[in-house]
Amino acid sequence: MRGIVKYSLLVIAVIALFISRAAAQDHMYSQFFNSPLYLNPALNGQFEGDLRMNLIYRNQYTSIPGNLSYLSASIDYNVPQFGGGLGLIFTRSSEGTAYLNKNNIAGIYSYSVGSQDYVLSFGLQAGITNRSVDFSKLVFGDQIDPSLGYIPGSATGADRPDFNNKFFFDAGAGVNLTLKNFNIGLAGQHLNTPNQSFTGTPSKLPVRATAHASFRYNLTQDDNLDDEDKSYIIPSVVFYKQGNMQSLSAGMQYKRKSVNIGAWYRSGGAGGPSAFVVSLIFDLFINKEGGEKVRFGVSHDVPAGGVNYGNTSGTTEGSIGYETTLPSRERGEQKFYGASRCYHFY
């Protein structure tokens, strides 16, 4: 019985800690390259086809009771006339047994300038976020018995806020530069630092700053080969900072034809959970001549410190993407023809 009580208290503590951190920090995807619009609005409309759809789902700490899940779905349309596009992204997070939910839907516009030597892209994002919580599911200290642990249905003297629902405007922007074998980008979300408080006391949502950089190294020295027959190693780093929290992901992918294998290490910053990540991505071409393909991805995080793998079972992500060309659309000469583009790096 005592062991069960200890485990229950541990679970409650972990979930409470995660929720308190999540209240000030957005979630991050290990497969950041399979959710490009979430990573940086400037990557909107940056692909070879006409229409692209992406879906990614993250299940955090799968064996811990409580719902720690994240989802992003996006659709973007490539507009060759200005080297960018129009996009729409929906993001949902659900954290803990109190169902701290956050839903955001936003529109994105992007534009690019450049030549055969470089492409510089800009993106703007604007949307609405809804934040809600079920206060009846929260557990407070006066509901935990020292011997028996949490007693369901017990009363608490803690005051609950008058509101459990909050809507606010949310804005973001980004820039991305692709130069030969280098790709580098900067993005900011919550630029208007919206008030997310459920009470009358203001609680500003900190700006989430993202910096990412990748380098593509050709392992195949025969330049006469088609690009699809070459092999690449693509090291990347992604840095996130939001309020007092920060994280750094570093690793590399091996890419050949339709297969992409990656290994990463993510630092959780001061006191945050770190992890080793492995990923496997592969493309299924439905109509290669027509630019139609489906991309599948899976990754798994193994905690590297702070959180025990045996108690959490790590974190798993799955993603699916679809690209196609529209038969009714007139095909003109591709803008920045021959230049390296950001999508060559993932």
C-alpha angles and dihedrals in degrees: 000000000000090000091052090050091051092049091048091051090047092052092048091048094049093048092046091049092048093049093048090051093043091053087070101028133060120225122259129217121225088210092055090156090060093057100046097162091054090049096049132350088216089071089065112119092009104131139093100254134059102251131029132184126188133186125181130176127191124194108195119209095349099200098048112099111248133058115280104164137140134192136182126185123182141173125192135180122215114229106191094190091075100021093243138066154213121273147175126207132188120193128184131183128184117187131184137340091297089063098235095191129187123186124184131180120184142169121227133203123188136182133185138203128187147089139245088299102051144001122210115192132191128196135190125195132190131171151129127271127200120198123189140165137189103229091187089070095055119108119215131196095256089059094060118087114210091228105029101031121216114006111207113231095019117143126245132205093213116119116238123215118255093239133047097181132068133178123193142164115254128195135187142170139187146182130207132189125196113191117174104295095353129086122183132170144176127200139174129199129191089026090164090054093225123210107252098175123135089204136051091267109095117244111184118208105230121235112264108221119196129189121181135176134180137182124202116211119190111223091185108077095189102099092189091075121098114255092249091059095053126095122225140190111207116190115193141179127199122189124194127188127177121164108312093340126090138168137188125203119193130173144098145255131221109215128189126157107313098344127088123180121185141184124192145172119212122197116211095206122227107000094342127127116268124202147186113230132199122188137187122195128176135174126221112202112212096176110004095181090051094047094244118147144148121219123204124192138179131178138174131206121212113196112243098194145344095037122060116234092214091060097042108029087219126259129297130200131190128187140180129189135184130197129181144159122237115239092210093057121097112236115222132173110304114251114244089014111195095017123123111255132202093250090064087072098061 
